[in-house]
Amino acid sequence: MGKVIAFTSVTLDGVMQAPGRADEDTRGGFRHGGWAIPYADQMIQGLAGEGSDTTGAMLFGRRTYEDLYAAWAHAPSNPFTEIFNATPKYVASRSLREPLVWQNSILLAGDAAEAVAGLRSSLEKDLIMLGSGELLRSLLPHGLVDRLILLIHPLLLGSGIRLFEDGAGYAELRLVDSRTSTTGVVVATYDVVTARAAALAAEQGA
């Protein structure tokens, strides 16, 4: 059985919205798009290639899938485009319909948590999730995220969509690796030891 590994950039105040470019995600009038770009150094750029031998497929929510397709599917030939195009891509969405536009893409049918649970048990290699905050928050309380790799940027934005909002659920994490880039980004790798829904946590604490 493979692991579900979530890979996400966040600020110190937990914002994950639009790290890559100014127009990536302007929901809520967000005006700080592209905040992660100045912090990319050689170590950060090299993270994408780590663990490629154990990666069996990628997992996305609709918004992240469409954004990466626009950015990479037809980009000039480079290692990232080749990897994205060749790797199987599973997409959780209530609005998309098959056939999906990006080669090697599969739409997950039915409930996302049930579909990912089945996928996770059937894959021999790992399932890598990039961004996709809404999907990540929905899977974590079901114990369907095995590892979190957080790129924690030394930056406070004060607004924006956060990785974990109130009521996201209860989880116990174990730090298994920590590195710091030359630009001050802490790359923290956590194994998820225990995760459960917020309602259950509240009931047990009553």
N, C-alpha and C positions, 0 to 999 in steps of 0.2 A: 504493500500500500504506500502510495506517495504522500507527501506532506503538502499542505496548503501554506504557502509562504507569501505574506503580504509585504510589499516594498513601497514605502511612502515617505515623501518629504513633508516636514512640518516645521513651523516656527516655534519659538519658545512658548508662545501663548496658544499653541495647538492648531493654528490655521493650516489647512492643507490646500486651500483653494488656489488654483491657477499658478503653480510654481514656475511653469515653463515659458510663458510669454504673455504679453500685455492683454491680448484678446482671447486668451484661452477659456476663461469663464468669468463673465461679468455679472453673474446673478447677484441681486441685492445691491447693485451699483458698485461692486467691488472694483477698486481702481489701483490695486497693487500687483496686478498680474506680472509674472516674470521675476518675482522676488528671489527665486533660487539661483538665477543665472550668474550673478556676480560671485557666488560662492563655489562655483564648479572649478575644481583643480584636477590634477592628474589622478589622484586617488579616487575622487568622486566619479570621474569619467570611466575609470577602470572597473567600477562596481558592476556595471552592466554585463561584463564578461565573466564575472565570477559565478561559479556554480552551474555553468552551462552544461556540464557533463551530466548533472543530475536533474536538469529541467526537461520535463516531458511535454508540457503544454503551458499556455498562459490563460488567465481568467480575467474577464473584464465586466464591468457594468457598461451600460449603453453609452453614457457620456464619454467615458475614458476611451472606449473602443473607437467611437467615431472621431474623437480628437486625434488619437494616434494614427488612425487610418489617413486622415487628412495630412498629417505631418510626415509620415514615413512611407506609406505604401508606394508612392511614386517619386520618392526622393532620389537624387542621383546615387548611383551605386556606391554603397558603403557597407561595412559590416553590420551596422544596426538594421538597415533596411533588409538585408539578406536574412538576418535572424528573425525579424518580425514576420517577413513574408513566408518563410519556410516552417515556422513553428505553428502547431495547431493552436487555435485561439477559440476558447469557449466564451460565449457571451450570454449574460443574464439580462434579459430585457422583456418588458411587457408590451412594448410598442413595435419592435423590429420584427420583420418577417423574413423567412428564407425565400430565395437564396441571399445570403449576406454578401456585401460588396467586396470584402477582402478575402483573398485566397486563403484556403485552409482554415476557414472560420465555421464554427458550429454553434447554432443557437440552442441554448438550454431550454428544454420544454418544461412547463409546469412550474411548481414552486421552486424557487432558487435554492433554498437550503436542502431540499430533498434531492435536487439534481446534482448539487455539488457533493453531497454525501455519497451518492452513487458513483460519481466520477472519481472522487478521492479514493474510494475503495478499489476501483478497477485499474487505476493507473499504477505502474511500477515506479515511475519517476515523479518528481515534484511538480506541483501546479503553482505557477508564479502569478501573483496578482499585483498589478501596478496601479497605484492610485485607487480609483473605484471606491471612494469612501462610503457611499450608501450601501453598496454590496458588502463591504467589509464589516460595517456595523451590524448588518443583518445576519451575517454568518457567525460572528464571534460568540454570541450568547448560546449558540447551538453546539459549541465546541468544534467548529469546522475550520478554525484557523490555528495552525500548529506553531507558526513562527511569525514574529513581527520584526521587520528590519526598518528602523526609523532613522531618517536623516534629519537630525534636529539642528536647525539653523539658528545662529545667534542673532535673532531678529524678533521684534515685537511689532505686530501690525495693528492690533487693537480691534480689528473687525475682520469678518470673513467666515466662511464655512469651516468649522473645526472638525478634526478627525473624530473626536469623541465628544458628543454632546451629553447633557444631562439625560439620564435614563438609558444610556447605551447598554448597560449590563454590568455584570461583575466579572472580573478576571484577575487571576493571580499569575504574574509573569516571573520568569527567572532570566536574569541577564547572563548571556553566554559569551558575549564578545562586545568590545567597545573600542572604537578607534576614533581619532580626531584628525580632520583634514588640516591642511595648511591655512585654510580660511576660517577655521573654527567650527566647522560642522562636525557634530558628534554622530557617528554611525553606530547606533546601539542595536544589538541583536538580542531579541527576547524569545525564549520558548514560552508558549502558553501552557501553564501547568493546569489551571482550572478556569473554566468559563461557564457562566450560567446567566439566565435572564434576570433582569433587574427585579422583576416581580418576585421571583423566588428568593433573591437575596434580601429583599425587604421583608418578606414573610419570615425568614429565618432570624432576622434581626429584631423582630417584634417581641 
